[in-house]
Amino acid sequence: MNLGQMMLVLGAIVLLGILILNANVTLLDTREVQHTSEFGITAISLATSLVEEAGGKLFDNVVVDTTAPVVSSTSQLSTALGPEAGEAYRDSSSGYDDYDDFNNLYVVYHNPDTDPALTAGAHNIAVPGIRARYFARCAVTYVNASNLDGTTTTRTWHKKIIVRVWSSASKDTLVYPSVMSYWN
């Protein structure tokens, strides 16, 4: 081989090396995007599930009693947000019955096949097939219709739930707000 052919072979090897490195970087980037998407979709699904569960309840505890007169003033609404005495999350006999019962709810979702350990102080929910442990915390506040991003200490016809979902497998915390209003 002469010098020209050696230079062509050397150039081809350098180009092949660059191509292989770029292919590896692309594969790693693709895998990271895939994992981020998977964990994001799971977090959104879990948050949506909690918001829909809360939205399926009545607006306030005073509305639960059908023998009570129609609620006509915000002063009749609950001052304390959270479950009433004796109520427990997903309890068949004394479960949550109104929207604000979800205030301060702490839920841990885990795969019972790969992660059987339970978290103390949380409501542990087994979700077959998920690939990481997810944590969710709910906060319920009163809000004014003119400022749904804020909160207010006075009772209004509008309550907002904010569900935060995070996982050690994800870089971000999902924040999922939703507002429920009472129309009388």
C-alpha positions as CSV (number, residue, x, y, z in Angstrom):
1,M,0.0,0.0,0.0
2,N,1.2,3.4,-0.7
3,L,0.8,6.5,1.4
4,G,-2.4,7.7,-0.3
5,Q,-4.2,4.4,0.4
6,M,-3.0,4.5,4.0
7,M,-4.4,8.0,4.4
8,L,-7.8,6.9,2.9
9,V,-7.9,3.9,5.3
10,L,-7.0,6.1,8.3
11,G,-9.7,8.6,7.3
12,A,-12.3,5.8,6.9
13,I,-11.5,4.5,10.4
14,V,-11.8,8.0,11.9
15,L,-15.2,8.5,10.2
16,L,-16.3,5.1,11.4
17,G,-15.3,6.0,15.0
18,I,-17.2,9.3,14.9
19,L,-20.3,7.5,13.5
20,I,-20.2,4.9,16.3
21,L,-19.8,7.5,19.0
22,N,-22.7,9.5,17.6
23,A,-24.9,6.4,17.4
24,N,-24.2,5.6,21.1
25,V,-25.0,9.2,22.2
26,T,-28.2,9.1,20.2
27,L,-29.2,5.8,21.7
28,L,-28.5,7.1,25.2
29,D,-30.5,10.3,24.6
30,T,-33.4,8.3,23.2
31,R,-33.5,6.0,26.2
32,E,-33.5,9.0,28.6
33,V,-36.4,10.6,26.6
34,Q,-38.2,7.3,26.7
35,H,-37.8,7.0,30.5
36,T,-38.8,10.6,31.1
37,S,-41.9,10.2,29.0
38,E,-42.9,7.0,30.7
39,F,-42.5,8.4,34.2
40,G,-44.3,11.6,33.2
41,I,-47.2,9.7,31.7
42,T,-47.5,7.6,34.9
43,A,-47.4,10.7,37.1
44,I,-50.1,12.4,35.1
45,S,-52.2,9.3,35.2
46,L,-51.9,9.0,39.0
47,A,-52.6,12.8,39.5
48,T,-55.6,12.7,37.2
49,S,-57.0,9.7,39.0
50,L,-56.8,11.5,42.3
51,V,-58.4,14.7,40.9
52,E,-61.2,12.7,39.3
53,E,-61.8,10.8,42.5
54,A,-62.0,14.0,44.5
55,G,-64.2,15.6,41.8
56,G,-66.7,12.7,42.1
57,K,-67.4,13.7,45.7
58,L,-69.7,16.5,46.9
59,F,-68.5,20.0,47.3
60,D,-68.7,20.2,51.1
61,N,-69.7,18.2,54.1
62,V,-72.8,20.4,54.7
63,V,-74.0,19.4,51.2
64,V,-73.7,15.7,52.0
65,D,-76.7,15.8,54.3
66,T,-79.7,15.8,51.9
67,T,-82.1,16.6,54.8
68,A,-80.4,19.9,55.4
69,P,-81.7,23.1,53.8
70,V,-80.0,24.3,50.7
71,V,-76.7,26.0,51.4
72,S,-77.2,29.6,50.6
73,S,-74.3,31.3,52.3
74,T,-70.6,30.6,52.3
75,S,-70.7,30.9,56.1
76,Q,-72.5,27.5,56.1
77,L,-69.4,25.9,54.5
78,S,-66.8,23.9,56.4
79,T,-64.1,26.0,58.0
80,A,-61.7,23.1,58.4
81,L,-60.5,21.5,55.2
82,G,-59.7,17.8,55.5
83,P,-61.5,14.6,56.5
84,E,-64.1,14.8,59.2
85,A,-63.6,12.7,62.4
86,G,-63.9,9.0,61.6
87,E,-63.4,9.3,57.8
88,A,-60.6,7.3,56.2
89,Y,-59.4,7.3,52.6
90,R,-61.0,4.5,50.6
91,D,-62.7,3.0,53.6
92,S,-65.8,1.2,52.5
93,S,-67.9,2.2,55.5
94,S,-66.6,5.7,56.4
95,G,-64.7,6.9,53.3
96,Y,-64.3,10.4,52.1
97,D,-67.6,12.0,51.1
98,D,-66.6,15.5,50.1
99,Y,-63.9,17.3,48.0
100,D,-61.9,18.9,50.8
101,D,-61.5,15.5,52.6
102,F,-58.5,15.1,50.2
103,N,-56.6,18.0,51.9
104,N,-53.2,16.7,53.2
105,L,-53.8,13.2,51.7
106,Y,-50.5,11.4,51.2
107,V,-50.5,8.4,48.9
108,V,-47.7,6.0,47.9
109,Y,-48.1,4.0,44.7
110,H,-45.9,0.9,44.4
111,N,-45.7,-2.3,42.3
112,P,-46.6,-5.2,44.7
113,D,-44.5,-7.6,42.6
114,T,-41.2,-5.7,42.7
115,D,-41.7,-3.3,45.7
116,P,-43.7,-5.0,48.5
117,A,-42.5,-2.6,51.2
118,L,-45.1,-0.2,52.6
119,T,-44.5,3.4,53.6
120,A,-45.5,4.3,57.1
121,G,-47.8,7.3,57.5
122,A,-49.1,7.0,53.9
123,H,-52.0,5.3,52.1
124,N,-50.2,2.6,50.2
125,I,-51.8,1.6,46.9
126,A,-50.6,-1.3,44.9
127,V,-50.4,-0.6,41.1
128,P,-49.2,-3.7,39.2
129,G,-46.9,-2.8,36.3
130,I,-45.5,0.5,37.4
131,R,-41.7,0.6,37.4
132,A,-41.0,3.0,40.2
133,R,-42.5,4.1,43.5
134,Y,-44.6,7.3,43.2
135,F,-45.6,9.7,46.0
136,A,-48.6,12.0,45.8
137,R,-49.7,14.7,48.2
138,C,-52.9,16.7,47.9
139,A,-53.7,20.2,49.2
140,V,-57.2,21.7,49.1
141,T,-57.8,25.4,49.6
142,Y,-60.6,27.9,49.0
143,V,-60.0,30.2,46.0
144,N,-61.6,33.3,44.6
145,A,-63.1,33.1,41.1
146,S,-61.1,36.2,40.2
147,N,-57.8,34.6,41.1
148,L,-57.8,30.9,40.7
149,D,-54.0,30.8,41.0
150,G,-54.1,32.1,44.6
151,T,-55.7,31.0,47.8
152,T,-57.9,32.7,50.3
153,T,-58.6,32.1,54.0
154,T,-62.2,33.0,53.6
155,R,-64.8,30.5,52.5
156,T,-65.9,30.8,48.9
157,W,-68.0,28.8,46.4
158,H,-64.7,27.5,44.8
159,K,-62.2,25.0,46.1
160,K,-58.9,24.1,44.4
161,I,-57.1,20.8,44.8
162,I,-53.4,20.7,44.0
163,V,-51.9,17.2,43.5
164,R,-48.2,16.9,43.5
165,V,-46.7,13.6,42.2
166,W,-43.0,12.8,42.4
167,S,-40.7,9.8,42.1
168,S,-37.0,9.1,42.7
169,A,-37.0,7.8,39.1
170,S,-38.1,11.2,37.7
171,K,-36.3,14.6,37.8
172,D,-39.4,16.7,38.1
173,T,-42.4,17.0,40.4
174,L,-45.7,17.1,38.6
175,V,-48.1,19.8,39.9
176,Y,-51.7,19.2,38.9
177,P,-54.3,21.8,40.0
178,S,-58.1,21.6,39.5
179,V,-61.0,23.7,40.7
180,M,-64.4,22.6,41.9
181,S,-67.3,25.1,42.3
182,Y,-70.6,24.9,44.1
183,W,-73.7,26.2,42.3
184,N,-76.9,26.5,44.3
